[in-house]
């Protein structure tokens, strides 16, 4: 065992670094998905499309600014601005135009409607950006690489993936926890999540809370896509792959668990990256093996709680 670890130390180091960066991106989508479910009680299949649209919008805006001769650092402004625009525009449109009409209906209908919305958004991406790959790695190149010591080896790794992605994910987790526990608006959201009927009876406008929550969740998904755009080539189908993996994170953590989503994202992200370097044939299946192993032991997820059904 010790000999195997020595031989594969470099690969393990790369898997750990890649897994950390990948987990940060998946967390951004999963935490928004968890918020939407926790408040609206809707599993939004179209959430992955918001990730993809955020990525496309960020890459396109970054390329537009670069073509106008603006400084390279404006590429980071493009990431944030694109996410804000996608979340701020599509979030209210989807919540008011679609989801508001199916609150309280059967979950099968909700799944069918959000799946239909997912298909519409996927086709909209192809109409706007076509089917050719889109990429803009300027923000990645701007920060360069850093040498990360790992045992006796040194691993060159991009500073963007090492610092920016985990840093934004950590700031999102801490900021979201503070917002929900320390602010009036956050406590109102928690109240609606805990008992919608009681919160409404106390005078809380549940519809306004739904709109705010979904818009914020959409913005988080779009921000995840924007942050991912410098690290990957954007192609059709990116949203589908992302939402499936995000569901694995959410199911592993437990529906509605925000802090748990961060730990589950780390577990699945590092597990997937380890498979990429050590057993590539298992890359696709490893996240779901982790999910199944957890659900067999804890059907409600690692951090989920058993809810009492009200009749």
C-alpha positions in Angstrom: 0.0 0.0 0.0 2.8 2.4 0.9 4.6 1.6 -2.3 1.4 2.3 -4.3 0.9 5.6 -2.6 4.5 6.6 -3.4 4.1 5.7 -7.1 0.8 7.5 -7.4 1.4 10.5 -5.1 1.5 13.0 -8.0 -1.7 11.7 -9.5 -3.4 11.8 -6.1 -2.3 15.4 -5.7 -3.7 16.4 -9.1 -6.9 14.6 -8.3 -7.2 16.5 -5.0 -6.7 19.9 -6.7 -8.9 19.1 -9.6 -11.6 17.7 -7.3 -11.6 20.8 -5.2 -12.1 23.1 -8.2 -14.7 20.8 -9.7 -16.6 20.6 -6.3 -16.7 24.4 -6.1 -18.5 24.6 -9.4 -21.0 21.8 -8.7 -21.7 23.3 -5.3 -22.8 26.6 -6.9 -25.4 24.7 -8.8 -26.4 22.3 -6.1 -26.8 25.0 -3.4 -29.2 26.9 -5.6 -31.1 23.8 -6.5 -31.4 23.0 -2.7 -32.6 26.5 -1.9 -35.3 26.3 -4.6 -36.5 22.9 -3.3 -36.4 24.0 0.3 -38.6 27.0 -0.2 -40.7 26.2 -3.3 -40.8 22.4 -2.9 -40.1 22.0 -6.6 -37.3 19.9 -8.1 -36.3 22.2 -10.9 -34.8 20.1 -13.7 -34.2 23.3 -15.8 -31.7 24.4 -13.2 -28.8 22.9 -15.2 -29.8 25.0 -18.2 -29.3 28.2 -16.2 -25.8 27.0 -15.5 -25.1 26.5 -19.2 -26.7 29.8 -20.2 -24.6 31.6 -17.6 -21.5 30.0 -19.0 -22.4 31.0 -22.6 -23.4 34.5 -21.6 -20.1 35.0 -19.7 -17.9 33.7 -22.5 -19.8 35.8 -25.1 -19.6 39.0 -23.0 -15.9 38.4 -22.3 -15.1 38.0 -25.9 -17.2 41.1 -26.8 -15.3 43.2 -24.2 -11.9 41.9 -25.4 -12.8 42.7 -29.0 -13.4 46.3 -28.0 -9.8 46.5 -26.7 -10.8 46.7 -23.0 -8.2 45.5 -20.4 -8.0 41.8 -19.6 -9.3 42.2 -16.1 -12.7 43.2 -17.5 -13.1 39.5 -18.2 -13.8 39.0 -14.5 -16.5 41.8 -14.6 -18.1 39.8 -17.5 -18.3 36.7 -15.3 -20.3 38.5 -12.6 -22.3 40.7 -14.9 -23.4 37.8 -17.1 -24.5 35.8 -14.0 -26.5 38.7 -12.7 -28.2 39.3 -16.0 -29.1 35.6 -16.5 -30.4 35.2 -12.9 -32.1 38.6 -12.8 -33.9 38.2 -16.1 -34.7 34.5 -16.4 -35.3 33.9 -12.7 -38.4 36.2 -12.4 -39.6 35.2 -15.9 -39.5 31.5 -15.1 -41.0 31.8 -11.6 -43.8 34.2 -12.6 -44.6 32.7 -16.0 -44.2 29.0 -15.3 -43.6 27.8 -11.7 -46.2 30.0 -10.1 -48.9 28.1 -12.0 -47.9 24.7 -10.6 -47.4 25.4 -6.9 -49.3 22.8 -4.9 -49.8 20.5 -7.8 -48.6 16.9 -8.0 -44.9 16.4 -8.1 -45.2 14.4 -11.4 -46.7 17.5 -13.0 -44.0 19.7 -11.6 -41.3 17.4 -12.9 -42.9 17.3 -16.4 -43.2 21.1 -16.5 -39.6 21.8 -15.4 -38.4 19.1 -17.8 -40.3 20.8 -20.7 -38.7 24.1 -19.6 -35.3 22.4 -19.6 -35.8 21.2 -23.2 -37.0 24.7 -24.3 -33.9 26.4 -22.8 -31.6 23.8 -24.3 -33.0 24.6 -27.8 -32.8 28.3 -27.0 -29.1 27.9 -26.4 -28.6 26.3 -29.8 -30.6 29.0 -31.5 -28.6 31.8 -29.9 -25.0 30.3 -29.8 -25.3 27.5 -32.3 -23.8 24.0 -31.9 -20.1 25.0 -32.3 -17.9 25.0 -29.2 -17.6 28.4 -27.4 -14.7 29.2 -25.2 -13.0 32.2 -23.5 -10.1 31.3 -21.2 -8.8 34.8 -20.8 -9.6 35.0 -17.0 -7.8 31.6 -16.6 -4.7 32.7 -18.4 -4.5 36.1 -16.8 -3.7 34.7 -13.3 -1.2 32.2 -14.6 -0.1 29.1 -12.6 1.3 28.5 -9.2 3.5 25.7 -8.0 1.8 23.6 -5.3 4.1 21.5 -3.1 2.9 18.0 -2.6 5.3 15.8 -0.8 8.6 15.7 -2.7 6.8 16.9 -5.9 5.6 20.2 -7.1 2.4 20.4 -9.0 1.9 23.4 -11.4 -1.8 24.4 -11.2 -3.8 27.3 -12.5 -4.3 30.1 -9.9 -7.8 30.6 -11.1 -8.9 27.1 -10.3 -6.9 27.0 -7.1 -8.0 30.3 -5.5 -10.9 31.9 -7.4 -13.3 28.9 -7.7 -12.9 27.6 -4.1 -12.8 31.1 -2.8 -16.1 32.1 -4.4 -17.8 28.8 -3.3 -16.6 29.4 0.3 -17.7 33.0 0.2 -21.1 31.8 -1.1 -21.5 29.2 1.6 -20.5 31.6 4.4 -22.5 34.5 3.0 -25.6 32.4 2.5 -25.5 30.9 6.0 -25.1 34.4 7.5 -27.9 35.8 5.3 -30.4 33.1 6.3 -29.6 33.2 10.0 -28.7 36.9 10.7 -31.0 39.0 8.4 -34.7 39.6 8.5 -35.2 38.6 4.9 -33.2 35.4 5.5 -35.3 34.6 8.6 -38.5 35.1 6.6 -37.2 32.6 4.0 -36.5 30.1 6.7 -39.9 30.7 8.2 -41.6 29.9 4.8 -39.4 26.9 4.4 -40.2 25.5 7.9 -44.0 26.1 7.7 -45.5 27.9 4.7 -49.0 28.0 6.1 -48.0 29.4 9.5 -45.8 32.0 7.8 -48.6 33.1 5.5 -51.0 33.3 8.5 -48.5 35.7 10.2 -48.6 38.1 7.2 -45.6 36.9 5.2 -46.0 37.3 1.5 -45.0 33.8 0.4 -45.2 34.6 -3.3 -42.7 37.3 -2.9 -40.4 35.0 -1.0 -40.8 32.4 -3.8 -39.8 35.0 -6.4 -36.8 36.2 -4.4 -35.6 32.6 -3.6 -35.9 31.4 -7.2 -34.2 34.4 -8.7 -31.3 34.0 -6.2 -31.1 30.3 -6.9 -31.1 31.0 -10.7 -28.3 33.6 -10.1 -26.2 31.0 -8.3 -26.6 28.5 -11.1 -25.7 31.1 -13.7 -22.7 32.2 -11.6 -21.5 28.6 -11.5 -21.7 28.5 -15.2 -19.9 31.8 -15.6 -17.1 30.7 -13.3 -16.8 27.4 -15.3 -16.6 29.1 -18.7 -12.9 29.9 -18.6 -12.0 26.3 -17.6 -13.9 24.4 -20.2 -15.3 24.5 -23.8 -19.0 25.2 -23.8 -21.0 22.7 -25.9 -24.6 21.7 -26.1 -25.5 19.2 -23.4 -23.5 20.9 -20.7 -26.7 21.7 -18.7 -27.9 18.1 -18.8 -24.6 16.8 -17.4 -24.5 19.4 -14.7 -28.0 19.0 -13.4 -27.6 15.2 -13.2 -24.4 15.5 -11.2 -26.0 18.3 -9.0 -28.9 16.0 -8.2 -26.4 13.4 -7.0 -24.9 16.1 -4.7 -28.3 17.1 -3.4 -29.5 13.6 -2.9 -26.2 12.7 -1.1 -26.5 15.7 1.2 -30.3 15.6 1.7 -32.9 17.8 0.1 -32.9 21.3 1.6 -29.5 21.0 3.2 -27.2 23.9 2.2 -24.1 23.3 4.3 -24.4 19.6 3.6 -24.3 20.3 -0.1 -20.8 21.7 0.3 -19.5 18.5 2.0 -21.3 16.3 -0.6 -19.9 18.3 -3.4 -16.4 17.8 -2.1 -16.9 14.1 -1.6 -18.3 13.6 -5.1 -15.9 16.1 -6.8 -12.8 14.5 -5.3 -14.1 11.0 -6.0 -14.8 11.8 -9.6 -11.4 13.4 -10.1 -9.6 10.4 -8.4 -11.4 8.2 -10.9 -10.3 10.4 -13.8 -6.6 9.9 -12.9 -6.6 6.4 -11.4 -9.4 4.6 -13.1 -10.8 6.6 -16.1 -13.3 3.9 -17.0 -15.2 4.6 -13.8 -15.2 8.5 -14.2 -18.9 8.7 -15.0 -20.2 6.1 -12.5 -18.2 7.0 -9.4 -20.4 10.0 -8.3 -23.5 7.9 -8.5 -21.9 5.0 -6.7 -21.1 7.4 -3.9 -24.7 8.6 -3.9 -26.1 5.0 -3.9 -23.8 4.0 -1.1 -25.0 6.9 1.1 -28.7 6.4 0.3 -28.5 2.7 1.1 -27.4 3.6 4.6 -29.2 6.9 5.0 -32.2 7.2 2.6 -32.7 10.9 3.7 -29.1 11.8 2.8 -26.0 12.4 5.0 -27.5 15.5 6.6 -31.2 15.1 5.9 -33.8 14.6 8.6 -36.9 12.4 8.5 -39.9 14.6 8.1 -43.3 13.8 9.6 -46.0 13.7 6.9 -48.9 15.9 7.7 -52.4 14.7 6.7 
